[in-house]
């Protein structure tokens, strides 16, 4: 009885184990290949699947989701004989589990080696500067080559990205110096541009200030000239309105002459010829008898009056002599110092006074 019981328990356990081996549950986005008697039979789909125990062999699961594989940096020689290390990232997806299992022994390793060889062929035709600035071109060429080669392996390469390109240390130092020089150059250019703009604005401000000052000076000169013109006009009208006689004009003319020599830089000054006529008019005013009129009063003769008239006559004669001596100087200069033109109004007044 004990032996039969033991055998029964073993049979039950074997039956349970057989049933368990006959049932296979495959998760979503997974696949398992099945071999029957050593030959590929089918691929188990996600869900509940049944196989024949001890006859069908079920292989490990194959992930059908998109996978990301980062390869270690690989040394690559550029066209200008510089060794750079390029780190790549590959995005791929298994589309045919049968081909991925039977067409290639290890598709991850195969993709890595194919990426390295293709990368060396692509980068080998570029110099360092073009390699650093042509990542999109390198990615496109890598993807095209890998997608064509891995199609028969049941793989689909979605993207290939270059994660890093590390040039040698000496090249890094040279690049840093170049970038520093470029930054210094841009800073100098910006500084010079700022100074130029500042100078332009300053010049524009000075220009506008000078224009405004010139306009103000012009307006002031015009107003001053108009004021002087009005003053001269009023003086002229006042003189002619009061009708001065020639003796007063001659006396005023003599009072103006000393002012001509008051300048600090005047070493020689010219006495016009009208001085003689003016002095003669003054002399005649003291020698001739004034006409009787309502404006003049008869003057009684006396000894003191005769002495004063005699002194005035002598003073007038000396002034005439001095004026004639001074007149000889400018006439002796000939054409070097031109003789000023006579004043017609004074000459006419003097002739009318003599008549």
Helices and strands as residue ranges (DSSP letters): H 2-22, E 23-26, E 30-36, E 39-44, E 47-50, E 56-58, E 62-63, E 67-70, E 74-77, E 83-94, H 97-102, H 107-123, H 128-133, H 135-150, G 151-153, E 155-166, H 169-242, H 246-257, G 258-261, H 274-287, H 303-332, H 344-354
